[in-house]
Amino acid sequence: MSTLWPMSSSATQHDGRLVLEDGSIFRGQCFGATRPARAVTAEVVFNTALTGYQESLTDPSYTGQILTMTAPMIGVYGSNDEDTESGAVRVSGFIVRELVESPSNQRSTRTLTQYLADEGILGLTGVDTRALTRRLRTAGAMRGAICSDPTLSDEELLAQVRSAPSMAGQDLATEAGAGEKSWSDDLGDWRPGSRVRSTHADALHVLAIDCGAKRNILRNLVETGCRVTLIAPDTPASEIQSKFDAGEIDGLFISNGPGDPAAVETTVGVLRELLGAAEDRMVPTFGICLGFQLLALAAGAETYKLKFGHRGANQPVKNLLTGRVEITSQNHGFAVDPASLEAAGGDPTHIHLNDGVICGFRLRDKPVFGVQHHPEASPGPHDASYLFDAFVQMMQTRRPLEAT
């Protein structure tokens, strides 16, 4: 096993280490919920965003993953109870280069250490995250374990890591989703200055399949003037279709979420049944991230696991319908196979300019589209926020997506 050592850090913290399935060991100091001493095993991934660590920590899409931040100083602005994308921290563990214990931000109510301790999450600081990221880029995302227990040997940890389940094949979205409930919060003070809050006398009603939805997606839907009701991932297609036929809803949204999209078979089956409806009964449908992948699978396309995924707030995407280049926020480890998508009747609408991965598609003859990236940002730029307005237009016209 190869060992990578960090620079020195506070001696008051507990010694810890990260063991990867390829035998690499990164030593550092544990923080957050360090007691009781234990090992936490999950897939290890990295995020290149400079800010937004609290939003990432609470993003349900990170369920079952140990998150590494490539930015060298984390914790600068502390934490609060407002900048969250769900009701709890969702990562399995957190790795940083340099932990800041004295945040400078008037909105901060707790340090990052206190926040993770309160949430029961184990962190590791003092790690050479540049070396770790290079390892993950070269070998791909790997299973790993953060350990605060000195009684466990490196060999025991490695055996534990290699016996852990792979992310491929795991249905984590069904568990991450919630039951039926309404959502009414809009963007509020975080509304971009160029955007005007939409108000419709007869608000469009959107059913949102909750596979682990980020709150800012729901805020953006409300911002367009929609009423939003969350439903569970296993809600029967007949129930959704009957609501649309009766005029109780105007569209369907499928959220982001964790795990392997191909393993979320129940939701894929629900969507496949809905896509088979007659033209005059077709529910206008929009999916983001996992929702995009589930829609593609339902249409007949295939998905595959990326080597190390796209996770960050500066991912360049080209809109093929307009030629416009957008900087986007992304967080996913799986992608849609382009040949299978086109064979299934899907037109690519967006591509990732770094590697050509499909980031959006529409069905040619149905009011159905999805994007791999996150137009709601949080964190990230707002270049793609127009997609929420495109969804509204599609619900109003009940026609396939047009260039926007």
N, C-alpha and C positions, 0 to 999 in steps of 0.2 A: 504494500500500500504506500502511496506517495503522501507526504505530509507537507502542507503549506502553512507557514507561520505568519501571523500578523505582527504589526508593530505593537509596542507595549501599550497598555491602557490601564484603567483604574484597578488597583489591587483589591479594592473593596467589593468588586463584583465577583460572582461565582465563575470558576473556570468552566468552559463548555467547548463543544466541538460539533462540527457538521461532518458526517460520513456519507459519501456518495456511493452509489452502487458500483462504480468503476474502481472503488478502493481509495479514492482521494479523501484526504482528511484536512479540514480547515479548522484551526483552533482559534478560539476567542473567549469572550466572557458572556455569560448568560445574563439576561435582564428580563423584566416583566414578571411573569408568574414562574419564579424559579423554584418554588417549593409546592408540593414535594418534588424531590429530585426524580427525573424521569427522562425518557426518550420519546420524541414525537416523530413519527415516520409519515412521509407524504412525498408527492412529486415536487421537485425543486425547480422553480422558474424565476425569470428575472424581468423587471420592469424598468424602462429607460427614462421615465418621466422625472423631471427635476423637482416637481412639487406634487401634492395630491396624495401623500402617503395614507392619510386617514380615509379618504374616499376609496383607495385601493384596498386597504385593510378590511373595509366593511362591504366590499363588492361581493355578492354571492357567487360570482363566477370564479372566485379564487377558492371556493370550498374544496378541500382535499389537496391543497397545495401549500408549500413553504415558499414564501415570497422573498425575493432578493431585490433590493433597490440598488441600481447602479450609481445613482448620485451619491457623492461621498459623505455628506453630512445630512443626517436625518433626525428630525425632532426639533428643528429650529423654531417652528411656530407652535409647538406643543399639540394639544388636542382639545376638542370641545364636543358638545352634544349636538351640534348643528350640522357639521360637515361630514355626515355619514350617509351611506347609500343603502343601509339596511339597519335593522335593530340591534346588530351585534357585530363583533369582529368575526370574519368568516375564514380568514387564513388559518392554516394549521400551525404555522410558525413564521417568524420574521427575521430577516438577516440584513444587517447594515454594516457599513464600513466604520463610521464614527457616530456614536449616539450623543446627541446634545441633551444635557440634563437641565439646562437653564434656558428655557424657551423665551423668545422675545416677541410677544404678540398680545395685544390687549384682549383678544377674544379667547385666549387659552385659559382653560380651567384646570388642566392636569398636564403633567409631563407625559411624554410618550411611554416612559417606564411605568408610571402610575396607571395609565390607560390600559396597557397590555396586562398588567397585574390584575386590575379590576375585572378584565375580560377573560382571565385564565389562560392567556396566550404566552408561550415561551419565545423569547427573542435571543439573538446572538449578535454581539457587536465585536469590533476589533478584527473583523474578517477582511481580507483582501478581496473585495467584491469584484474588482476588475479581473483578477485571476479566476475567480469563480465563474464570472460571466463568460470569459473566454473558454473555460472548460465546458460550460453548457452549450455554447455556440458550436464548439467543435464536435462534441459527443452527442449533443441533443439534451433536451430536458430529461432528467434522471430522477429516480427515487432516491431519497436521502433521509437522514435522521438528525435532528438537533437533539443533543443530549446534555443534561445538567447533572447526570448521575455518574460520579467518578468510579463507582464500583463495577460499571459495565466496561468491559474491554473493547478495544477497537474491533477486534475480530467478532465479538458477540454482536456489536452494533451492525457490522457489515452483514452478518448472517440475517439479522432482523430486517435490514433494508431489502436484501435480495429476496426475502420471502414475502414482502409486502405486495399487494395487488398493483398492477399497472393501471394508469389512468384510462388507457384504452379498454373499452368494454364496460366501463362503470356508468350506470345511470344514477347520477347525483341530482339531476334536475327535478325528478319527481318528489324527492324528499325536500328539496329547497323551496318548492312552490308552496303556496298557502291556499286556504279555502276562500270562499267567496267573501269579498268585502269591497266597499267603495273607496275611491281615492279622490280627494278634492283639492289638495294643495297645488298651487301653481309655482312659478319661479320666484315670485315675490321680489325681494330686494336684489336677487341675483339675475334679474331679467336684463339681457344686453340692452345697451342704450338705444340701439337701432331697431329694436323689436317692440312692437305695440301689442299689448294684451288683446287677444281676439275675444269678442263677445257676440254670441249668436243667440237670437231670440229663441230658436229651437235648437238647443245644443245637440250635436251628434253624440250618440251613445256608443262607446267602444267597450267590447269585452276584451280583457287582457288576460291571456293564458300566462299565469305566473310560474315561470320555471326558475325563479330567483331574480326577480326584476329589480333593477336599480331604481331608487326613488326618483332620480332626475329624469328618467325616461317618462315616468308617470306625470311628473311636474310639467314636462314639455307637452304631453298630450292634453293636459288640462289647459295649458297656456294657449293652445290653438282654439279653445272654446269647447272641447269635448267633455262629456261626462264619462268617467272611467270606472268600470267594475272589474275587479280582479277575480279570476276563477282558477280552479286547480288544474294541473296539467292533464289529469285523467277525466276531465269533464266530457261526457259523451257528445259525439258529433250531432246526434239527433236533437240534443238539448240546445246546442248553439244554433243549429239550422232552424229549429222551430221559433226561436226568439227573433231571428232575422226575418223569417217568413211572416211573422206577426207584426213586424215593424217596431219591435221593442229594442233592437240594436241596429246600428248602421255599419259596423265594421268589426273586424277581429284583429287583435294585435298579439304577437307571440314574443315573449321577452327573452332577454339574455339568460344565461344560467351556466352551471358547472357541468363537467363530465363529458363523456363521449356522446355526441348526438345520435349515432347509430344505435346506442343502447336504450334510448328513450322511445322504445317501440310503441308504447300506448299512445303517446302524443302524436307520433308520426302517423299512426293508424287513424287517429281522429282527423288530422289534417288531410290525409289522403281521401277520406270519405267526403269531407267538405269540398275538396277540389274536384270531386266527381259530380257535383251537383249540376243541374241544368243551368244554361246561361242566365236565365231570368231569376235564378235562385242563388247565384254565386255571391258569397259574402266577400266584400272587399277586405283584403288581408295584407298585413304588413308585419315583417319580422326583423328583429335586430339580433346580431351575433348568433347565439344558439338558436334563436327563432328563425334566423335566415337559413341556418343549416337544416333545421327540422323541416322547413318549407321545401327546401331543395330535395331532401330525402322523400318527402311525401309526393313530390312531383315525379320522382323516378330517378333522380340523380344519386350519386354516391359521395361519401365524405372520406377523408383520410387524415391521419395525424401529421401535423407539421413537425419538423425536426426540433425546433425550440419555440415556435409560436411567434405571434406579434403582440407585444405588450408594451405600451408607452403612449405618449400624448403628442408625438410628432411624426406620425406615419403618413407618407404621401400617397394619395389615392387619386386616380384620374376618372372623372365622370365621362364615360364613353358616349353618352347622349348629347353632351354639350361641349366636350373637349376641355372642360375646366379642371384644374388640378386643385385638390383640397388637402389640407393638413388635418389629420383626424386622430382621434383617440381610439386605441384598439386593445383588446384583451381576449385572446383566444389561442387555443392550441390545435384546433382542427380546421379543415378547410373543405371546400366543395370542389370535386373533380370537374374541370371545365368540359371535357368531352362528353361525360355522362349528362351534364346539365343541358347542353345544347341538344343532345339526343332526346331529352325529356321535354323539349319545347321551351326551354328557358333561354332568354337572351341576356348575356352579361351586360351589366350597366356600369360597373365600377371595377377597376383593377388596382392592385397594389403596385406602385411603381418600383419598389425595391426588388421584388421577385416575381411579379406577374400573377400572384394569387388573386383569384376572383373575390371581389369585395362587395358585389351587388348583382342582383339579377331581377328580371321581370318575366312573367309568363306572357307569351305573345298575344293570346286571345282571352286572357282573364284578368280581372282587377286584383292581381297578386304580385307583390314585390318584397324584396328584403335586402338588407345590407349587413356585411360582416363587421363593419366598423360601428362606432358609437356616436351618432349625431347629437346625443344629449351631453357628450363630453363628461365633465365632472370626474376627474380633471381633464383638461384639454381645450382645444380651440372650438369655435362654434361654426366652422365653415360648412358643416353638413346639416345644420339645424333646419334647413329648408325642407328636408325630407318629411318632417312632421306635417308641414303644410301640404306637401304632395300627397300624403295619406288622406288628409281632409278632402282635397280635391277629388281624389279617387273615390272616396265614399259618397261625395255629392254627385259625381257623374256615373259611377259604377262602370267605368271603362278602364282598360289597361293603363298602366303608368305611361305618362308622356314625358318628354324632355323637360326638366325643370332646373 
